[in-house]
Amino acid sequence: LEFFANKLNKGYTHINLLYAREDNRELLLDSDHNFIREQLELTYETILKLKPVAIFFFSDYCKNLIFGADRWVNPNSESNGSYILNGTNFPVFFTNDITSMTAIEQIELIRNVEKTI
């Protein structure tokens, strides 16, 4: 991740959407929905304070939690391969894990990021 961020001449910060640790994601997601909602709200507030240049989500699991008209990222906000975090101008990218991307995929992602920042 540091190598990728350096290609953009930016630093990076990594945070998890949920603070609870559970190997079984289904068990976690089947827990009290207020518990999940409160953790997501805390993470959203943290993101606002960090004021990121761009936000990357590396899994469908994350996307399922935050992508939707009534969630963090409205599907209608798509532009040039990214979305906008609701209430901000922060570009959001849903992508494969950068550490498992080919060099060509990383270059393509970098180009998309450079268009938005």
N, C-alpha and C positions, 0 to 999 in steps of 0.2 A: 504494500500500500504506500509506503514511503517513497519507493522508487517511482510509482505511478504519479503520486502527488508532485514529485520533483520534476517530472516531465511537463507538468502544467505550471511550474514555478510557484507552487502553493504548498502550504503545510496541510496536514490532515488531522482530524479527530475522529475517533471511532467510538460510537455509543450503541448500546442495544436498545431496541424498542421496549422490551419488557425487562424488568429487573429481577423477576423471579427466575430461578434456575431450575429447569426440569428437563431431563433427557427425553421424556415422552411429551411431545408438543400437544398431542391430542388431549392428554390428561390436563395439561395446563389450560388449553383453550376451552375445555369443558368445565373449568372452574367458574366461580362466581363472575358474571360478566361485569359487575361493578368494579371488581378487583382489576380486571384487564383494562377497562376504560380508564380507571384512575392512573394506572401505570402509563398508559398511552398519553394521557393529559400531561403528566409530569415530564415525559420525554419531549412532547411538543413544546412545552414551556422552555425546556433546556435548549432545544434547537433555536428557538427565537432569541435566547440570550447569546448563543454562540455566533449568530449572524453568519452562517456559512456562505461560501461562494457558490457551492453546489452540494446537493445531497444525493447519495447513491444508496439504493436498496438492492441487496444482492440475492434475494430469494423470493419465490412466489409466496412463501409463508408471510413475509413482511408485507408484500403487496396486498395479500388478502385482508390484512388487518387495517390498512390505511387507504386503499384505493376505492373510491366510489363517490358519487355526487354528495353524499352526506358525511364524508370522511375527510382526511387530511388532504388528499389529492383528488381533485375532480377530473374525471376522464376528459371533460370538455376543455381543459386547460392545456391540452397537448399542442406543442409547437416545435418544429425542428428536432424531433426525437426526444424531447423532454417535456415535463409537465411543470406546473407551478404549485408550490406548497400553499394551501389556502391561507389567505390573510397576509401573504408576503410576496416578494418577487424572487424567492429562492428557487432556482431550477432543480427539478427532481428527475433522477434517472433510475429506471428499473433495468437492471442488467445482471449478467452472470457475475460471479465472484471474480474480481479483477485478478486474483492470484491464479485462477484456472483458465484465464483467457489466453488466446494465442497473441503473438505480437501484432498481427494484423487487426485483430479485434480490439486490442488496446489502442492502436493508432486511430481506428475509426471512432472509438469512444472519446478519445482526446480531441479529435476534430469537432465532434458534436458539442463537447463541453466548451471548447474555445469559442464556438459560435454564440454561446449563451452568456459568457462572462465578460 
